[in-house]
Amino acid sequence: MDNSKQNIIKEIAQELDCGFDCYYNFKTDEIIAIPSFSQFADEQDFKEAFSDSLEKVKNHNADFIKIETLESFESFKIMELFVEQLPDENLKSDLENVLANKKPFHNFKHKIDHSNFRQNWFDFKQSKLEKIVETTLNSGKASAQQRI
C-alpha cells in the first residue's frame, strides 16, 4: 500500500476514535469528518454547524464512502481482543473482570490509564481502527459484523 493511502487510513482512524463519522472522497482523497449526529441534542444546531460539509457530501454523494464511528459492541470487541493478547496475567485477569461487570468502558479506561500498557492499548486500538477503515475503503462499505 502506498504511503498516501496509509496516511488517509491513519487520519480516518484517528477521526473515528474521536467520535467523528468520516466521508472519504475516493476521487479527490478529501476526508470530511463530522461528529456523529448522536452527540447533538438539537438537529438544527447540528445542521447549521456542519452545513458546508453536509452539503458537499450531499452534492457529491456518489464520490464518497462513509466510514461510521464504531458501535459500542465493536469498541467492546476491540477491548476484548486487546485483553486476550496481553502478556501480563494479572492485568489480563483484572481487565477480564472489568469487561464482565458494570461500566466496562469507563473502568477499562481507568485500569489501562494506570498500567504500563497504556501506550500498547492506544497502538492496538489504532491498528484495529486502521484495519476497519482499510476494509471499508476496499469493499466500498463493510457491515459492522465484517469490520472487526
C-alpha positions as CSV (number, residue, x, y, z in Angstrom):
1,M,0.0,0.0,0.0
2,D,1.4,3.4,-0.9
3,N,2.2,6.0,1.7
4,S,-0.6,8.4,0.9
5,K,-3.2,5.7,1.2
6,Q,-1.8,4.7,4.5
7,N,-1.9,8.3,5.7
8,I,-5.5,8.6,4.7
9,I,-6.4,5.4,6.6
10,K,-4.5,6.6,9.6
11,E,-6.2,10.0,9.6
12,I,-9.7,8.5,9.2
13,A,-9.0,6.0,12.0
14,Q,-8.0,8.9,14.3
15,E,-11.2,10.8,13.4
16,L,-13.3,7.7,14.2
17,D,-11.5,7.4,17.5
18,C,-12.6,11.0,18.3
19,G,-16.2,10.1,17.6
20,F,-16.4,11.5,14.1
21,D,-18.1,9.9,11.1
22,C,-15.9,10.2,8.0
23,Y,-16.7,10.7,4.4
24,Y,-13.8,9.8,2.1
25,N,-14.0,11.1,-1.5
26,F,-12.1,8.4,-3.5
27,K,-11.8,10.8,-6.5
28,T,-10.1,13.6,-4.7
29,D,-8.8,11.9,-1.5
30,E,-10.7,14.5,0.5
31,I,-11.8,13.5,4.0
32,I,-14.7,15.2,5.6
33,A,-15.1,14.4,9.3
34,I,-18.5,15.2,11.0
35,P,-19.3,14.4,14.6
36,S,-21.7,11.5,15.0
37,F,-25.2,13.1,14.9
38,S,-26.0,11.2,18.2
39,Q,-23.6,13.7,20.0
40,F,-26.0,16.6,19.3
41,A,-29.3,17.2,21.1
42,D,-30.6,19.7,18.5
43,E,-30.8,18.7,14.9
44,Q,-30.9,22.3,13.7
45,D,-27.7,23.2,15.6
46,F,-26.1,20.2,14.0
47,K,-27.2,21.1,10.5
48,E,-26.1,24.7,11.0
49,A,-22.7,23.9,12.4
50,F,-21.8,21.4,9.7
51,S,-23.9,22.8,6.8
52,D,-20.9,23.2,4.4
53,S,-19.6,19.7,5.0
54,L,-23.1,18.1,4.8
55,E,-23.8,20.0,1.6
56,K,-20.6,18.9,0.0
57,V,-21.3,15.2,0.9
58,K,-24.9,15.5,-0.3
59,N,-23.9,17.1,-3.7
60,H,-21.2,14.5,-4.4
61,N,-22.7,11.6,-2.6
62,A,-21.6,9.0,-5.3
63,D,-18.0,10.0,-4.8
64,F,-17.9,9.4,-1.0
65,I,-17.5,6.3,1.1
66,K,-18.9,6.8,4.6
67,I,-17.0,5.3,7.5
68,E,-19.0,5.4,10.7
69,T,-17.9,5.6,14.2
70,L,-17.8,2.3,16.0
71,E,-20.9,0.8,17.6
72,S,-20.3,0.1,21.3
73,F,-20.2,-3.6,20.6
74,E,-17.4,-3.1,18.2
75,S,-15.4,-1.0,20.7
76,F,-16.1,-3.7,23.3
77,K,-14.8,-6.4,20.9
78,I,-11.5,-4.4,20.4
79,M,-11.1,-4.2,24.2
80,E,-11.7,-8.0,24.4
81,L,-9.1,-8.7,21.7
82,F,-6.6,-6.5,23.4
83,V,-7.1,-8.3,26.7
84,E,-6.7,-11.7,25.0
85,Q,-3.2,-10.9,23.8
86,L,-1.9,-9.3,27.0
87,P,1.3,-10.9,28.4
88,D,0.7,-9.6,31.9
89,E,-1.6,-12.3,33.5
90,N,-2.6,-10.1,36.5
91,L,-3.7,-7.2,34.3
92,K,-5.3,-9.6,31.9
93,S,-7.4,-11.1,34.8
94,D,-8.3,-7.7,36.1
95,L,-9.4,-6.5,32.7
96,E,-11.5,-9.6,32.1
97,N,-13.3,-8.9,35.3
98,V,-13.8,-5.2,34.3
99,L,-15.3,-6.3,31.0
100,A,-17.7,-8.7,32.7
101,N,-19.1,-6.0,35.1
102,K,-20.9,-2.7,35.0
103,K,-19.4,0.3,33.3
104,P,-16.8,-1.7,31.3
105,F,-15.7,1.3,29.1
106,H,-15.1,3.7,32.0
107,N,-13.4,1.0,34.2
108,F,-11.3,-0.3,31.3
109,K,-10.0,3.2,30.6
110,H,-9.2,3.8,34.2
111,K,-7.4,0.5,34.6
112,I,-5.4,0.9,31.3
113,D,-4.5,4.6,32.1
114,H,-2.9,3.4,35.4
115,S,-1.0,0.5,33.9
116,N,2.3,0.0,32.0
117,F,0.2,-1.0,28.9
118,R,-1.4,2.4,28.2
119,Q,0.6,3.0,25.0
120,N,0.1,-0.6,24.0
121,W,-3.6,-0.1,24.2
122,F,-3.5,3.1,22.1
123,D,-1.4,1.4,19.5
124,F,-3.6,-1.7,19.4
125,K,-6.8,0.3,19.1
126,Q,-5.3,2.5,16.3
127,S,-4.2,-0.6,14.4
128,K,-7.7,-2.2,14.7
129,L,-9.3,1.1,13.6
130,E,-7.0,1.3,10.6
131,K,-7.9,-2.2,9.7
132,I,-11.6,-1.3,9.8
133,V,-11.0,1.7,7.7
134,E,-8.9,-0.2,5.1
135,T,-11.5,-3.0,4.9
136,T,-14.3,-0.4,4.5
137,L,-12.4,1.5,1.8
138,N,-11.5,-1.6,-0.1
139,S,-15.0,-3.0,-0.1
140,G,-16.8,0.3,-0.5
141,K,-18.9,-0.4,2.6
142,A,-18.5,-3.1,5.2
143,S,-21.2,-4.2,7.6
144,A,-20.5,-3.8,11.3
145,Q,-20.1,-7.6,11.6
146,Q,-17.3,-7.7,9.0
147,R,-15.4,-4.7,10.4
148,I,-13.5,-6.2,13.3
